[in-house]
Amino acid sequence: MAVTEQSAHEQAVVDRVPKELYIDGQWRPGSGGETLSVEDPATGETLCEIADGQVEDARAALAAATDKQTDWGAHPPRERGEILRRAFEAVTERSDDLALLMTLEMGKPVAESQAEIAYAAEFLRWFSEEAVRIDGRYSVAPTGQGRVLVMRQAVGPCVFITPWNFPMAMGTRKIAPAVAAGCTMVIKPAQQTPLSMLALAQILEEAGLPGGVLNLVTASSSGSVMEPIIRDPRTRKLSFTGSTEVGRKLIEQSAEQVLRVSMELGGNAPFLVFEDADLDAAVEGAMIAKMRNIGEACTAANRFHVARGVAGEFAQRMAERMGELKVGRGTDEDVQVGPLIDADQRQKVSELVSDAVDRGAKVLVGAEPAGRLATRAASGRSRPGAASARRSSRPRRGRTSGSTGQRTTCAAMAATP
């Protein structure tokens, strides 16, 4: 595909996505009339402008969800399931365009985006089949003096906050079970990657989801916009995927009314290599553990502990594999590693690499920024306690990021006796 033709196709995919808030079945601008820019992380260029929601918009979205809850909770489960099934079919049918859209706003290679679209669609299909299987229980009390009846009912209006690293899948895994169970919702996607969620809302609308069931608010200030509705007594549940730091704040906000919460937060996952390890298998596993989703995943290995006797050879093999990875814009052919999501994350990774080197790590490959594209880096032994091992699970304050919030390709390895 020629460059001009590719650019035109990319623009067409972006243009088809609604750019406004979706509240009570209507697409509308934010109450303040302001917009926020969505950037291509590979170039820094603005893809489009979308509505920048305010507190008033979030409250309107919650009001719409509350007003619709009784009717939606009584909606036939079969019909709720059919809506999800139609949405699954639409997502699958449009997977190529949705994958391209995701790559444009998030940066991962198109192949990775296609895998996420398939992953995201499966949540829609699974819960379309579960909608008719919401059961209860009837039994005789152990004393024989009465009966026990258990009924499963919709929780009520939910608030969902999703991250930028899996912008479609982390939405469908929250939205699909809520639709199946008969819950209404307000969803706020990450400001870096809102287009995938806007496209999904459009698909659900086309699939027949009634207005007011799903309400979507995009905003540049997640905390100030979402906190009032988290504290609002009309909200019945909060689900968040992101950093532990932000999750802790949200739990504090929800504690006022003892709100039901579901939190998928960050970690600091170790990768262990023992003296008798099969190094070929260890390196292969390490590449998967570190570089899935170009390394921007809550499950990514953040620190490597390698037995002293094999540390040198393991590091060299890792460096060779890292050096073979093709870095570039996610839309380019054969690219395996796309850009980091934004300047904050590029700075964070640069700090982690510098810290590892300052603490004794030897750079074996990479470690120099490649413009807006992150370099691959692998280092040899560093002293335990390096920030690249300690801090890699803590994104910057206030960002609703993916759990690790970064791609730390510097593997600072602590040799063990």
C-alpha positions, 0 to 999 in steps of 0.5 A: 500500500502506497504511503498516501493510500495508507494515510488516507485509510488510517484517516478514514478509520479515525473519522468513522469513530464518534468524537462526542460523549455518549450519554442516555443514548445520545452523542453530545459534546461536553458541557464545557465545550472543550476538547482533548487531543488524541495523539499517535504515540509514534509521531506525536501528531494529533489523530483527532479531537474528542469531547473533554467531559466535565463533572456535570457530564459524569453526573448526567451519565450516572443519572441516565444509568440510574433512571434506566436501571429498573427497566434494564434489570427486568429486560429478558436475559435472552435479549440481553444475550442477543445484543452481546452476540450481535456486538461480538459479530460486529467486532469480529467483522470489523476487526481489521479496522478496529485493530488499526485504530488501536495501533494508531492511538496506542502504538502496539504493532497491528498484529498485537492489536488484532490479537487483542480485538479477538480477545476482546470479542470473546468476552462479548461472546462468552457473556452473551451465552451466560446471560441466560444462565444466571441461576439461584438456589432453593433448599430446605434449611438444615433445621427443617423449619424453613426454606432457603431461597437465593436469588441473583439480581443486578447490582445496579449502576456501575462505574468502570475505569479502563487503562490505555494498554488494552483499550478494547479488551479491558472494556469488554471484560467489564461491559459484557458481564454488566450487560448480561447481568442487567446492570447499567454503567458509566465507563471512562476510558484512558485519555490516551486511548479513548477511540477504541472504546468510542468505537465499541460504544457505537457498535453496542448502540448498533447492536440494539443496546438501549440508551442509558444502559451504557454511558461513556465519558471521555475526560482529560482529568479522570480524578476530578471528573470521576470522584464525585460519581464514585462517592455518589450513593446512586453508584453501586459498584466500581471496577478499575484496571490500573496502577496500585497507587490510583487503585488505592485512592479509588478504594478510599473514595469508595469506602465512604458508602462501602461500595462494591469494588473490583480492582485489577492493579499492578504488580512487580513480577519476578522471573527466576532462572535456576542453575539447571535451567534449559536456557533456550527455554528460559530465554524464550519464556523471558521474551514472552513474559517481558515483551507481550503487548510490547511489554506494556502489560500488568503481567510483564516480568519486571525483574530477573533473578538469575543463578550466578552460574548461568547469569552471563550466558542468559544475559548474552542470549537475551541481548541477542534476542532483544537486538533482533526485535524490529522497532518502529511505528506499529503500522509498518510491516514486520514491526515487533516493538512500537512506541511507548504511549507518551512522554511520561513513560519514555522518561520513566523507562529512561530513568530505569535504564540510567538507574540500572547502569548507575548501580553497576549494570553493563549495557549489552544492547540498546539503551539509547532512545530512538526518537519517540520510539523506545529502545530495546535494552538488556543489561547484565548483572546489577546490584539488588535493589535497583530501581529497575526492579523496585519501581517498575510497577509504579506509574506516575501519580494520578494516571489510569494506566495499565497496571505496570504502566510502562515497557521496561525492556531493560532487564536488570538481573541480580545474580544469586548464589 
